[in-house]
């Protein structure tokens, strides 16, 4: 009887192990084109070279009407842009558009502009007899 139980247990163990190691093609999740393209293309950020405005769409800055430049591109004050660092016509180094720094700066300005709310004053103690 003990041998029969051991044989059945060994067969069950072998069946479980073989079932876990083999997979059918239908069991594998298929990658859809929508999810594959969403992972392949990260979102691009665009920043204004004059102010702290950032956007995920190309266009013009709503504040100063300057053309938005793609994140991590280089620009000069005369309007020239480049993908690589270099020198401007006036001899200065080209500045890089850093949207993360612009967003951090804008948040710091917004936080400084909002007044801190003071806690409500505690009620005066009532005299006891």
N, CA, C and O of each residue as an XYZ file, in Angstrom:
516
protein
N       0.819     -1.185      0.000
C       0.000      0.000      0.000
C       0.870      1.260      0.000
O       0.575      2.237     -0.688
N       1.959      1.214      0.796
C       2.858      2.365      0.827
C       3.480      2.607     -0.541
O       3.634      3.755     -0.958
N       3.831      1.556     -1.226
C       4.439      1.692     -2.552
C       3.456      2.305     -3.552
O       3.852      3.112     -4.393
N       2.190      1.928     -3.465
C       1.170      2.469     -4.356
C       1.008      3.970     -4.140
O       0.893      4.726     -5.105
N       0.997      4.404     -2.891
C       0.875      5.840     -2.584
C       2.095      6.593     -3.082
O       1.956      7.689     -3.626
N       3.292      6.034     -2.910
C       4.516      6.681     -3.392
C       4.523      6.793     -4.916
O       4.937      7.820     -5.454
N       4.071      5.754     -5.617
C       4.021      5.776     -7.078
C       3.029      6.838     -7.557
O       3.331      7.580     -8.492
N       1.857      6.922     -6.936
C       0.850      7.926     -7.325
C       1.379      9.339     -7.053
O       1.188     10.237     -7.873
N       2.036      9.538     -5.920
C       2.594     10.845     -5.589
C       3.681     11.246     -6.589
O       3.753     12.406     -6.995
N       4.534     10.282     -6.989
C       5.590     10.568     -7.965
C       4.994     10.932     -9.323
O       5.480     11.843     -9.993
N       3.945     10.222     -9.729
C       3.297     10.521    -11.018
C       2.653     11.909    -10.985
O       2.767     12.672    -11.944
N       1.982     12.230     -9.887
C       1.367     13.567     -9.766
C       2.432     14.663     -9.790
O       2.256     15.698    -10.432
N       3.527     14.426     -9.090
C       4.610     15.417     -9.071
C       5.189     15.616    -10.471
O       5.438     16.749    -10.884
N       5.405     14.521    -11.201
C       5.940     14.604    -12.558
C       4.965     15.321    -13.489
O       5.385     16.095    -14.349
N       3.681     15.070    -13.324
C       2.674     15.729    -14.166
C       2.639     17.227    -13.905
O       2.517     18.016    -14.842
N       2.745     17.624    -12.648
C       2.723     19.057    -12.309
C       3.953     19.763    -12.861
O       3.853     20.858    -13.413
N       5.119     19.129    -12.710
C       6.362     19.741    -13.201
C       6.328     19.869    -14.718
O       6.717     20.909    -15.250
N       5.878     18.856    -15.416
C       5.850     18.920    -16.884
C       4.799     19.914    -17.370
O       4.989     20.535    -18.416
N       3.709     20.081    -16.647
C       2.679     21.043    -17.049
C       3.164     22.471    -16.878
O       2.782     23.345    -17.657
N       3.983     22.725    -15.894
C       4.490     24.078    -15.678
C       5.560     24.458    -16.684
O       5.662     25.626    -17.060
N       6.355     23.503    -17.126
C       7.452     23.818    -18.032
C       7.003     23.956    -19.478
O       7.654     24.668    -20.243
N       5.919     23.306    -19.883
C       5.462     23.410    -21.260
C       4.348     24.446    -21.356
O       3.419     24.457    -20.549
N       4.458     25.316    -22.359
C       3.412     26.313    -22.601
C       2.954     26.200    -24.043
O       3.749     25.893    -24.932
N       1.716     26.439    -24.266
C       1.175     26.416    -25.620
C       1.286     27.813    -26.206
O       1.316     28.788    -25.455
N       1.347     27.937    -27.539
C       1.428     29.265    -28.142
C       0.240     30.151    -27.807
O       0.385     31.372    -27.762
N      -0.923     29.575    -27.572
C      -2.108     30.367    -27.244
C      -2.002     30.957    -25.844
O      -2.630     31.975    -25.556
N      -1.216     30.331    -24.969
C      -1.110     30.801    -23.586
C      -0.221     32.032    -23.472
O      -0.351     32.800    -22.518
N       0.681     32.232    -24.430
C       1.561     33.398    -24.380
C       0.784     34.649    -24.762
O       0.040     34.623    -25.742
N       0.934     35.759    -24.011
C       0.216     36.984    -24.371
C       0.835     37.610    -25.613
O       2.054     37.742    -25.721
N      -0.014     37.986    -26.528
C       0.439     38.612    -27.761
C       0.545     40.117    -27.554
O      -0.335     40.731    -26.952
N       1.617     40.704    -28.051
C       1.805     42.152    -27.942
C       0.965     42.832    -29.018
O       1.086     42.523    -30.203
N       0.130     43.744    -28.598
C      -0.694     44.468    -29.559
C       0.108     45.624    -30.130
O       0.999     46.136    -29.453
N      -0.176     46.050    -31.350
C       0.572     47.153    -31.939
C       0.447     48.439    -31.127
O       1.385     49.237    -31.098
N      -0.680     48.656    -30.472
C      -0.861     49.887    -29.705
C       0.081     49.931    -28.508
O       0.686     50.968    -28.237
N       0.211     48.826    -27.795
C       1.101     48.830    -26.634
C       2.557     48.807    -27.060
O       3.403     49.374    -26.368
N       2.871     48.175    -28.167
C       4.253     48.138    -28.632
C       4.716     49.529    -29.051
O       5.851     49.910    -28.764
N       3.860     50.291    -29.721
C       4.256     51.633    -30.149
C       4.285     52.603    -28.981
O       5.071     53.550    -28.987
N       3.438     52.385    -27.976
C       3.439     53.277    -26.823
C       4.728     53.131    -26.026
O       5.227     54.115    -25.480
N       5.267     51.939    -25.952
C       6.506     51.732    -25.228
C       7.706     52.190    -26.040
O       8.713     52.602    -25.464
N       7.625     52.130    -27.355
C       8.772     52.446    -28.197
C       9.036     53.940    -28.285
O      10.190     54.343    -28.432
N       8.010     54.773    -28.202
C       8.202     56.202    -28.361
C       7.888     56.933    -27.059
O       6.720     57.076    -26.697
N       8.910     57.394    -26.359
C       8.646     58.166    -25.142
C       8.106     59.549    -25.500
O       8.318     60.039    -26.609
N       7.421     60.160    -24.573
C       6.833     61.474    -24.810
C       7.930     62.514    -24.943
O       8.885     62.519    -24.166
N       7.796     63.393    -25.922
C       8.760     64.468    -26.116
C       8.279     65.703    -25.378
O       7.081     65.986    -25.347
N       9.200     66.432    -24.791
C       8.879     67.668    -24.101
C       9.452     68.823    -24.890
O      10.492     68.695    -25.535
N       8.768     69.949    -24.835
C       9.198     71.163    -25.508
C       9.205     72.293    -24.492
O       8.302     72.389    -23.661
N      10.212     73.144    -24.554
C      10.331     74.228    -23.592
C      10.549     75.563    -24.276
O      11.089     75.632    -25.380
N      10.121     76.621    -23.605
C      10.304     77.974    -24.105
C      11.713     78.438    -23.721
O      12.114     78.271    -22.569
N      12.472     79.018    -24.660
C      13.815     79.482    -24.321
C      13.818     80.768    -23.489
O      14.857     81.149    -22.949
N      12.672     81.435    -23.380
C      12.625     82.713    -22.659
C      12.021     82.600    -21.267
O      12.424     83.336    -20.366
N      11.066     81.700    -21.067
C      10.415     81.600    -19.754
C      10.389     80.141    -19.304
O      11.012     79.292    -19.942
N       9.693     79.838    -18.235
C       9.668     78.490    -17.670
C       8.544     77.616    -18.225
O       8.223     76.596    -17.615
N       7.945     77.967    -19.334
C       6.830     77.210    -19.884
C       7.340     75.926    -20.536
O       8.327     75.950    -21.271
N       6.663     74.801    -20.263
C       6.958     73.522    -20.905
C       5.661     72.913    -21.416
O       4.585     73.179    -20.881
N       5.773     72.087    -22.462
C       4.604     71.464    -23.057
C       5.017     70.156    -23.713
O       6.201     69.935    -23.969
N       4.051     69.293    -23.985
C       4.323     68.071    -24.723
C       3.947     68.221    -26.187
O       4.012     67.254    -26.946
N       3.554     69.422    -26.590
C       3.194     69.683    -27.981
C       4.086     70.776    -28.540
O       4.480     71.698    -27.827
N       4.399     70.662    -29.824
C       5.155     71.708    -30.490
C       4.265     72.933    -30.668
O       3.041     72.838    -30.584
N       4.880     74.063    -30.909
C       4.098     75.266    -31.155
C       4.785     76.488    -30.588
O       6.013     76.560    -30.524
N       3.960     77.460    -30.173
C       4.477     78.702    -29.614
C       4.108     78.797    -28.144
O       3.097     78.252    -27.700
N       4.948     79.499    -27.403
C       4.707     79.720    -25.988
C       3.516     80.671    -25.840
O       3.496     81.722    -26.481
N       2.525     80.330    -25.015
C       1.372     81.219    -24.854
C       1.713     82.499    -24.084
O       0.963     83.474    -24.149
N       2.832     82.506    -23.357
C       3.192     83.675    -22.561
C       3.990     84.704    -23.361
O       3.663     85.891    -23.350
N       5.046     84.247    -24.061
C       5.922     85.208    -24.738
C       5.973     85.004    -26.254
O       6.750     85.674    -26.935
N       5.166     84.099    -26.790
C       5.016     83.839    -28.224
C       6.310     83.392    -28.909
O       6.432     83.525    -30.126
N       7.274     82.867    -28.154
C       8.498     82.322    -28.738
C       8.233     80.876    -29.160
O       7.378     80.204    -28.584
N       8.963     80.404    -30.157
C       8.809     79.022    -30.608
C       9.346     78.081    -29.542
O      10.419     78.308    -28.984
N       8.584     77.011    -29.260
C       9.012     76.022    -28.283
C      10.085     75.134    -28.898
O       9.974     74.722    -30.052
N      11.128     74.840    -28.119
C      12.235     74.017    -28.584
C      12.186     72.660    -27.898
O      11.785     72.565    -26.738
N      12.591     71.611    -28.605
C      12.581     70.257    -28.064
C      13.583     70.149    -26.918
O      14.639     70.781    -26.930
N      13.225     69.335    -25.933
C      14.070     69.131    -24.763
C      15.450     68.617    -25.172
O      15.566     67.778    -26.066
N      16.477     69.117    -24.525
C      17.885     68.768    -24.733
C      18.419     69.203    -26.104
O      19.349     68.588    -26.625
N      17.840     70.253    -26.688
C      18.443     70.879    -27.851
C      19.147     72.148    -27.380
O      18.871     72.647    -26.290
N      20.041     72.658    -28.190
C      20.818     73.835    -27.832
C      20.332     75.023    -28.653
O      19.906     74.865    -29.797
N      20.399     76.235    -28.049
C      19.924     77.423    -28.743
C      20.780     78.631    -28.375
O      21.481     78.641    -27.363
N      20.701     79.643    -29.225
C      21.352     80.935    -28.980
C      20.273     82.004    -28.860
O      19.124     81.783    -29.242
N      20.645     83.148    -28.333
C      19.677     84.238    -28.188
C      19.261     84.810    -29.535
O      18.202     85.429    -29.637
N      20.080     84.615    -30.582
C      19.716     85.126    -31.906
C      18.734     84.217    -32.642
O      18.292     84.552    -33.741
N      18.384     83.064    -32.048
C      17.366     82.195    -32.619
C      17.896     80.943    -33.285
O      17.098     80.125    -33.742
N      19.201     80.754    -33.361
C      19.729     79.545    -33.978
C      19.642     78.377    -32.998
O      19.822     78.548    -31.792
N      19.363     77.188    -33.534
C      19.242     75.982    -32.709
C      20.119     74.881    -33.283
O      20.477     74.906    -34.461
N      20.459     73.914    -32.437
C      21.298     72.804    -32.859
C      21.040     71.610    -31.946
O      20.625     71.775    -30.799
N      21.289     70.405    -32.463
C      21.177     69.207    -31.645
C      22.449     68.972    -30.836
O      22.431     68.219    -29.862
N      23.540     69.601    -31.224
C      24.819     69.433    -30.534
C      25.266     70.760    -29.947
O      24.909     71.826    -30.450
N      26.047     70.688    -28.882
C      26.568     71.898    -28.248
C      27.550     72.588    -29.187
O      28.214     71.951    -30.005
N      27.621     73.888    -29.048
C      28.534     74.659    -29.888
C      28.632     76.083    -29.389
O      28.298     76.380    -28.242
N      29.091     76.955    -30.259
C      29.253     78.367    -29.929
C      28.266     79.192    -30.743
O      27.937     78.849    -31.878
N      27.801     80.280    -30.146
C      26.945     81.223    -30.851
C      27.817     82.170    -31.666
O      29.042     82.163    -31.543
N      27.173     82.985    -32.500
C      27.905     83.944    -33.323
C      28.632     84.983    -32.474
O      29.672     85.500    -32.881
N      28.089     85.290    -31.295
C      28.721     86.279    -30.425
C      29.823     85.671    -29.554
O      30.413     86.381    -28.740
N      30.119     84.356    -29.705
C      31.198     83.704    -28.973
C      30.773     83.002    -27.701
O      31.581     82.297    -27.097
N      29.540     83.169    -27.277
C      29.061     82.500    -26.070
C      28.702     81.050    -26.382
O      28.431     80.701    -27.530
N      28.705     80.212    -25.349
C      28.283     78.823    -25.506
C      26.770     78.767    -25.708
O      26.028     79.586    -25.165
N      26.324     77.787    -26.498
C      24.889     77.593    -26.704
C      24.278     77.063    -25.411
O      24.898     76.269    -24.704
N      23.072     77.502    -25.109
C      22.358     77.061    -23.907
C      21.492     75.867    -24.267
O      20.984     75.772    -25.384
N      21.326     74.950    -23.308
C      20.524     73.758    -23.548
C      19.131     73.933    -22.957
O      18.981     74.479    -21.864
N      18.119     73.472    -23.675
C      16.752     73.472    -23.163
C      16.630     72.286    -22.220
O      16.790     71.141    -22.642
N      16.347     72.547    -20.944
C      16.195     71.493    -19.942
C      14.804     71.637    -19.340
O      14.595     72.423    -18.416
N      13.862     70.875    -19.869
C      12.456     70.995    -19.443
C      12.267     70.600    -17.989
O      11.423     71.182    -17.308
N      13.028     69.626    -17.489
C      12.883     69.212    -16.100
C      13.265     70.364    -15.175
O      12.574     70.615    -14.187
N      14.345     71.063    -15.478
C      14.762     72.199    -14.654
C      13.745     73.331    -14.752
O      13.491     74.018    -13.763
N      13.162     73.535    -15.929
C      12.147     74.575    -16.099
C      10.908     74.270    -15.264
O      10.336     75.166    -14.644
N      10.494     72.993    -15.251
C       9.321     72.627    -14.464
C       9.594     72.797    -12.978
O       8.725     73.254    -12.235
N      10.811     72.427    -12.532
C      11.163     72.580    -11.120
C      11.187     74.055    -10.747
O      10.727     74.428     -9.667
N      11.718     74.898    -11.627
C      11.776     76.337    -11.367
C      10.378     76.933    -11.309
O      10.093     77.767    -10.450
N       9.504     76.509    -12.217
C       8.132     77.021    -12.233
C       7.394     76.615    -10.965
O       6.634     77.410    -10.411
N       7.607     75.385    -10.497
C       6.959     74.936     -9.258
C       7.465     75.718     -8.056
O       6.695     76.051     -7.155
N       8.770     76.014     -8.042
C       9.336     76.776     -6.924
C       8.765     78.192     -6.912
O       8.453     78.724     -5.846
N       8.627     78.800     -8.078
C       8.045     80.150     -8.154
C       6.597     80.133     -7.705
O       6.150     81.033     -6.994
N       5.859     79.102     -8.121
C       4.445     79.010     -7.748
C       4.312     78.798     -6.243
O       3.430     79.375     -5.608
N       5.176     77.981     -5.681
C       5.125     77.716     -4.244
C       5.467     78.976     -3.458
O       4.865     79.229     -2.414
N       6.417     79.768     -3.935
C       6.799     81.000     -3.253
C       5.713     82.065     -3.383
O       5.576     82.912     -2.501
N       4.948     82.034     -4.459
C       3.919     83.045     -4.683
C       2.676     82.799     -3.834
O       1.984     83.750     -3.469
N       2.385     81.552     -3.518
C       1.190     81.269     -2.720
C       1.492     81.545     -1.247
O       2.487     81.056     -0.713
N       0.631     82.329     -0.590
C       0.884     82.618      0.828
C       0.617     81.381      1.679
O      -0.308     80.612      1.418
N       1.430     81.213      2.679
C       1.252     80.084      3.587
C       0.066     80.368      4.491
O      -0.088     81.481      4.994
N      -0.752     79.383      4.689
C      -1.918     79.575      5.559
C      -1.481     79.402      6.998
O      -0.819     78.427      7.354
N      -1.860     80.358      7.811
C      -1.511     80.304      9.234
C      -2.542     79.451      9.953
O      -3.719     79.468      9.591
N      -2.124     78.712     10.956
C      -3.104     77.912     11.705
C      -4.053     78.825     12.467
O      -3.690     79.932     12.865
N      -5.257     78.348     12.659
C      -6.266     79.137     13.363
C      -5.825     79.350     14.810
O      -5.264     78.449     15.432
N      -6.082     80.556     15.346
C      -5.664     80.795     16.735
C      -6.476     79.929     17.697
O      -7.652     79.645     17.468
N      -5.830     79.529     18.752
C      -6.489     78.687     19.747
C      -7.512     79.521     20.523
O      -7.260     80.696     20.785
N      -8.646     78.951     20.891
C      -9.638     79.715     21.634
C      -9.091     80.073     23.029
O      -8.298     79.344     23.625
N      -9.550     81.217     23.506
C      -9.096     81.679     24.806
C      -9.654     80.771     25.889
O     -10.804     80.340     25.800
N      -8.859     80.475     26.908
C      -9.362     79.601     27.970
C     -10.444     80.307     28.778
O     -10.368     81.506     29.047
N     -11.424     79.547     29.144
C     -12.517     80.101     29.927
C     -12.146     80.026     31.414
O     -11.577     79.029     31.859
N     -12.464     81.077     32.185
C     -12.111     81.030     33.614
C     -12.982     80.010     34.350
O     -14.179     79.884     34.090
N     -12.363     79.306     35.248
C     -13.107     78.331     36.061
C     -13.238     78.819     37.479
O     -12.383     79.559     37.966
N     -14.271     78.425     38.132
C     -14.522     78.883     39.492
C     -13.962     77.962     40.510
O     -14.093     78.213     41.708
